[in-house]
């Protein structure tokens, strides 16, 4: 476990492989958008990697007003994005923010040979950060979709972002592009995320790919114990980076530069280590 005490880092600034056949798939969070990952995606693209940041129907905000999508639908959309990227890339890494990290893990379990590694940003097995009301625990008792549909969860300040300036910019952009409903999450979507979480937990002992996890010590939405559980149960090598100056949306908050640098460094090192074992450019099994 590593703790970062400096939001400005030069890690990963060394020369990186300019290999377009290395792809990175980035998956947004529950009721989120690819904009959450744009800074990271731009940094990865500048480092020479082919980057895909799809909008996942059902998981993304305002894409499932009727509440009909299920977590297997989300996995299927992520799988389609992976398969499309695999058409042009020999080696693929998958990263996800919050619930998107669960989808990344699901793909890793499905594709033990074709998926090279995962990058998990504030992964959320259970919403249990300090801004989540204690009454949320009662929702775990809900078993039926018709009942879950009666619930509406309001996103609360600080909305996963510690930096006031960044938070205001993000909120202004969201409010100009969407209605105020962007801050409400239907109970069905939350129920499906919890079901996805339970499925992922069962998969963890079979996930052998290397992973790196970024999790804030003071995460407002997802306590650090979420990542500790992943590190303990996953079969592969896991690096856990504990952030000391961010809230939940680590890809946008104050330490986004550090997160981007460490992510690039993680991929660069893994590509180099693999090249020593297998001739680079040999098509991965997908």
C-alpha distance (Angstrom), angle and dihedral (degrees) to the residues before:
residue distance angle dihedral
X1 . . .
X2 3.77 . .
X3 3.78 127.3 .
X4 3.77 119.8 -152.6
X5 3.79 116.0 -145.0
X6 3.77 97.5 172.0
X7 3.77 124.0 63.9
X8 3.81 91.2 -162.7
X9 3.76 111.8 67.7
X10 3.78 136.1 166.5
X11 3.81 93.7 -156.3
X12 3.76 110.4 133.4
X13 3.81 94.9 20.4
X14 3.80 92.2 117.7
X15 3.80 118.8 100.7
X16 3.79 111.0 -67.6
X17 3.79 130.0 -159.8
X18 3.80 110.9 -87.3
X19 3.79 91.1 -148.0
X20 3.79 114.7 150.9
X21 3.81 89.6 -170.0
X22 3.81 89.9 71.7
X23 3.79 109.1 86.8
X24 3.80 131.7 -166.1
X25 3.80 122.6 -159.7
X26 3.83 115.0 -161.9
X27 3.81 120.6 -164.8
X28 3.80 123.8 -161.4
X29 3.79 126.3 -137.1
X30 3.80 135.6 -101.5
X31 3.82 110.6 -54.3
X32 3.81 87.4 -4.5
X33 3.80 135.9 120.5
X34 3.83 136.4 -134.1
X35 3.82 87.1 -100.2
X36 3.82 86.6 81.2
X37 3.80 87.5 67.5
X38 3.81 101.5 36.1
X39 3.81 96.8 103.8
X40 3.81 91.3 50.1
X41 3.80 92.2 43.4
X42 3.80 91.7 52.3
X43 3.80 91.2 50.6
X44 3.80 92.0 49.8
X45 3.80 91.7 46.9
X46 3.80 90.5 50.5
X47 3.79 87.6 53.8
X48 3.79 90.7 60.0
X49 3.80 102.0 -98.1
X50 3.80 125.7 131.4
X51 3.81 104.8 -118.2
X52 3.81 129.2 -160.4
X53 3.82 121.5 -171.8
X54 3.81 106.5 174.9
X55 3.79 127.7 -175.3
X56 3.80 104.9 -120.9
X57 3.82 111.1 -144.0
X58 3.78 111.6 -130.5
X59 3.77 93.9 18.6
X60 3.80 96.3 57.7
X61 3.78 121.4 80.7
X62 3.82 116.9 -86.1
X63 3.83 93.5 5.5
X64 3.81 98.4 104.9
X65 3.79 107.4 38.8
X66 3.81 91.5 152.8
X67 3.82 91.7 53.5
X68 3.81 94.8 -130.7
X69 3.82 100.7 129.3
X70 3.79 121.9 98.8
X71 3.78 132.5 -159.1
X72 3.85 92.5 -100.2
X73 3.82 86.0 58.6
X74 3.80 89.4 55.6
X75 3.81 91.2 48.6
X76 3.79 89.9 49.4
X77 3.82 91.6 53.1
X78 3.81 90.4 49.1
X79 3.80 89.5 48.3
X80 3.81 91.2 52.9
X81 3.80 90.3 52.2
X82 3.80 90.3 49.0
X83 3.80 92.9 49.2
X84 3.81 91.5 49.1
X85 3.80 91.4 51.7
X86 3.81 90.2 46.7
X87 3.82 89.8 62.4
X88 3.80 89.8 71.9
X89 3.82 104.0 22.5
X90 3.79 130.3 69.4
X91 3.79 95.1 -162.4
X92 3.81 126.3 34.0
X93 3.80 133.7 -168.7
X94 3.79 121.4 -168.8
X95 3.79 125.7 -151.9
X96 3.77 131.6 -179.5
X97 3.78 140.5 -176.5
X98 3.82 118.7 -132.7
X99 3.83 106.1 -45.2
X100 3.81 87.5 9.5
X101 3.81 86.9 65.1
X102 3.82 88.5 60.4
X103 3.80 89.7 55.2
X104 3.80 89.9 49.5
X105 3.80 89.4 53.8
X106 3.80 91.3 47.3
X107 3.80 90.2 55.0
X108 3.81 90.3 47.3
X109 3.79 89.9 55.0
X110 3.82 91.3 48.0
X111 3.81 95.6 46.4
X112 3.81 108.7 38.1
X113 3.83 91.5 161.3
X114 3.79 104.3 32.3
X115 3.81 99.6 46.2
X116 3.81 112.8 70.4
X117 3.82 101.9 -164.7
X118 3.79 147.0 -34.0
X119 3.80 135.1 -116.6
X120 3.80 112.5 -157.5
X121 3.79 119.8 -163.4
X122 3.82 113.8 -164.2
X123 3.83 91.9 -30.9
X124 3.79 113.2 -152.1
X125 3.77 120.4 -149.3
X126 3.80 88.9 155.9
X127 3.82 128.4 12.7
X128 3.81 97.3 -124.5
X129 3.80 107.5 134.8
X130 3.78 123.1 134.5
X131 3.83 93.7 -93.0
X132 3.82 93.4 54.7
X133 3.84 109.6 97.7
X134 3.80 116.3 -120.5
X135 3.80 88.8 -122.4
X136 3.82 88.7 71.5
X137 3.81 87.7 79.2
X138 3.81 88.0 71.0
X139 3.81 89.2 63.9
X140 3.80 89.6 69.5
X141 3.80 86.3 72.6
X142 3.82 91.8 61.7
X143 3.81 110.4 102.7
X144 3.81 105.7 166.3
X145 3.80 128.5 71.3
X146 3.80 93.9 -140.7
X147 3.78 89.4 57.4
X148 3.82 93.9 43.0
X149 3.81 88.8 53.5
X150 3.80 88.9 66.7
X151 3.82 90.3 66.0
X152 3.79 125.4 85.4
X153 3.80 118.8 -172.6
X154 3.79 117.4 -154.5
X155 3.78 117.5 -147.4
X156 3.78 107.4 -127.8
X157 3.79 135.5 -151.9
X158 2.98 131.4 -54.8
X159 3.83 84.2 37.2
X160 3.79 92.6 -150.9
X161 3.81 95.4 -60.4
X162 3.80 123.5 105.0
X163 3.80 98.5 -172.9
X164 3.83 109.3 84.5
X165 3.81 94.9 -152.1
X166 3.81 94.4 49.9
X167 3.80 91.2 44.4
X168 3.80 92.4 53.0
X169 3.79 91.9 48.1
X170 3.80 92.1 49.8
X171 3.80 94.4 46.3
X172 3.79 91.8 48.1
X173 3.80 91.3 50.8
X174 3.81 92.6 47.8
X175 3.78 93.5 47.8
X176 3.80 91.9 50.0
X177 3.81 92.9 50.6
X178 3.79 100.6 36.7
X179 3.76 141.1 27.3
X180 3.79 121.9 -99.2
X181 3.82 86.6 -93.6
X182 3.80 86.9 84.2
X183 3.81 86.0 82.9
X184 3.81 93.5 54.6
X185 3.80 123.7 79.1
X186 3.79 120.7 -163.8
X187 3.79 116.3 -125.7
X188 3.81 91.8 -122.9
X189 3.79 90.5 62.8
X190 3.81 90.8 49.3
X191 3.81 91.0 48.3
X192 3.79 90.7 52.0
X193 3.80 90.9 49.4
X194 3.82 90.2 53.7
X195 3.80 90.1 49.5
X196 3.81 89.6 50.3
X197 3.80 88.4 50.3
X198 3.79 92.8 54.3
X199 3.80 90.4 49.9
X200 3.81 91.7 49.7
X201 3.81 92.7 49.8
X202 3.81 88.7 57.1
X203 3.82 89.3 51.9
X204 3.81 97.6 49.7
X205 3.84 98.5 91.9
X206 3.82 88.9 56.7
X207 3.82 96.3 51.5
X208 3.80 105.4 99.9
X209 3.81 101.8 160.9
X210 3.82 117.3 109.7
X211 3.80 114.5 -96.7
X212 3.76 139.6 -171.6
X213 3.80 121.5 -154.6
X214 3.80 127.5 -162.0
X215 3.79 115.4 -164.8
X216 3.81 131.1 164.8
X217 3.78 116.9 -126.3
X218 3.83 88.2 -139.1
X219 3.81 98.7 39.6
X220 3.80 107.6 167.6
X221 3.81 94.6 -155.2
X222 3.79 108.0 27.4
X223 3.79 122.8 34.2
X224 3.79 120.0 -132.6
X225 3.80 89.9 -112.1
X226 3.83 87.6 77.2
X227 3.80 90.8 67.5
X228 3.80 93.0 39.0
X229 3.80 88.7 58.5
X230 3.80 91.6 50.2
X231 3.79 92.1 49.2
X232 3.78 90.7 50.0
X233 3.81 97.6 47.5
X234 3.80 105.1 35.4
X235 3.79 115.1 97.4
X236 3.79 98.4 -144.7
X237 3.80 132.4 70.2
X238 3.81 110.4 -68.7
X239 3.80 127.0 -167.1
X240 3.80 113.3 -162.4
X241 3.80 116.5 -160.7
X242 3.81 113.3 -169.2
X243 3.80 112.5 -155.5
X244 3.79 120.3 -149.3
X245 3.83 102.2 -169.1
X246 3.81 106.8 43.5
X247 3.76 141.3 74.2
X248 3.80 127.2 -145.8
X249 3.81 102.9 -54.6
X250 3.79 95.1 64.8
X251 3.80 92.8 167.4
X252 3.82 90.4 65.6
X253 3.79 105.7 26.6
X254 3.81 131.5 89.3
X255 3.81 96.1 -68.3
X256 3.80 96.8 46.8
X257 3.82 90.1 116.5
X258 3.78 92.1 55.5
X259 3.80 91.0 46.0
X260 3.80 91.4 50.8
X261 3.81 93.1 47.0
X262 3.80 93.6 49.2
X263 3.80 91.2 46.4
X264 3.80 91.6 53.4
X265 3.80 90.2 45.9
X266 3.82 91.5 50.1
X267 3.80 92.2 53.9
X268 3.80 93.5 42.5
X269 3.81 92.8 52.3
X270 3.80 93.5 45.9
X271 3.81 92.5 49.2
X272 3.81 89.9 50.0
X273 3.81 93.2 47.8
X274 3.79 91.9 48.6
X275 3.80 92.3 47.6
X276 3.80 88.2 60.4
X277 3.81 90.0 57.3
X278 3.82 104.3 33.6
X279 3.81 128.0 28.3
X280 3.81 105.2 -100.1
X281 3.79 115.5 -116.4
X282 3.80 94.4 37.0
X283 3.81 105.0 135.6
X284 3.80 113.6 -103.7
X285 3.78 120.2 -129.1
X286 3.80 109.7 -105.8
